Amino acid sequence: MSEPRIQTVRRIAALARLEVGEEEARGLGETFERILGHFQVLARLDVSALEDEVGPIRPAEQRRADRPALSFPVELALRGAPAREDDFYRVPKTVGGEE
């Protein structure tokens, strides 16, 4: 495993605020190399004969107008909510500790 790959793993882990040990960094580096290898194979494929799946973008005059409309009824939207507060879903706090 090359040192630059391990440094890349450490840099990505730091950005994600993850602690990665030496052995784990080596394993992730190997995984990254395999993934990048797959992308290199895909990059070499000749797709010039394939048609676009998306199709052309329509001109602005053909797009649907953005007009206010009635939204989903609140009672129906919140019917399956595990908890609610007024007209909103109530969910446990996941970032920053307790409430």
URDAMO-V859639 format. One record per backbone hydrogen bond with DSSP energy under -1.0 kcal/mol. CO is the residue of the C=O (numbers start at 1). NH is the residue of the N-H. E is the energy in kcal/mol with one decimal. If there is no record, write none. Layout:
co=CO nh=NH e=E
co=CO nh=NH e=E
This chain:
co=2 nh=6 e=-1.7
co=3 nh=7 e=-2.7
co=4 nh=8 e=-2.1
co=5 nh=9 e=-2.3
co=6 nh=10 e=-2.5
co=7 nh=11 e=-2.4
co=8 nh=12 e=-2.6
co=9 nh=13 e=-2.6
co=10 nh=14 e=-2.4
co=11 nh=15 e=-2.2
co=12 nh=16 e=-1.9
co=13 nh=18 e=-3.2
co=14 nh=17 e=-1.1
co=21 nh=25 e=-2.6
co=22 nh=26 e=-2.0
co=23 nh=27 e=-2.2
co=24 nh=28 e=-2.8
co=25 nh=29 e=-2.4
co=26 nh=30 e=-2.1
co=27 nh=31 e=-2.1
co=28 nh=32 e=-3.0
co=29 nh=33 e=-2.2
co=30 nh=34 e=-2.1
co=31 nh=35 e=-2.5
co=32 nh=36 e=-3.0
co=33 nh=37 e=-2.1
co=34 nh=38 e=-1.9
co=35 nh=39 e=-1.9
co=36 nh=40 e=-2.1
co=37 nh=41 e=-1.8
co=38 nh=42 e=-2.2
co=39 nh=43 e=-2.5
co=40 nh=44 e=-1.1
co=42 nh=45 e=-1.1
co=47 nh=50 e=-1.5
co=59 nh=62 e=-2.0
co=60 nh=63 e=-1.2
co=65 nh=67 e=-1.1
co=73 nh=77 e=-2.5
co=74 nh=78 e=-2.5
co=78 nh=81 e=-1.4
co=83 nh=90 e=-2.4
co=85 nh=88 e=-1.5
co=88 nh=85 e=-2.5
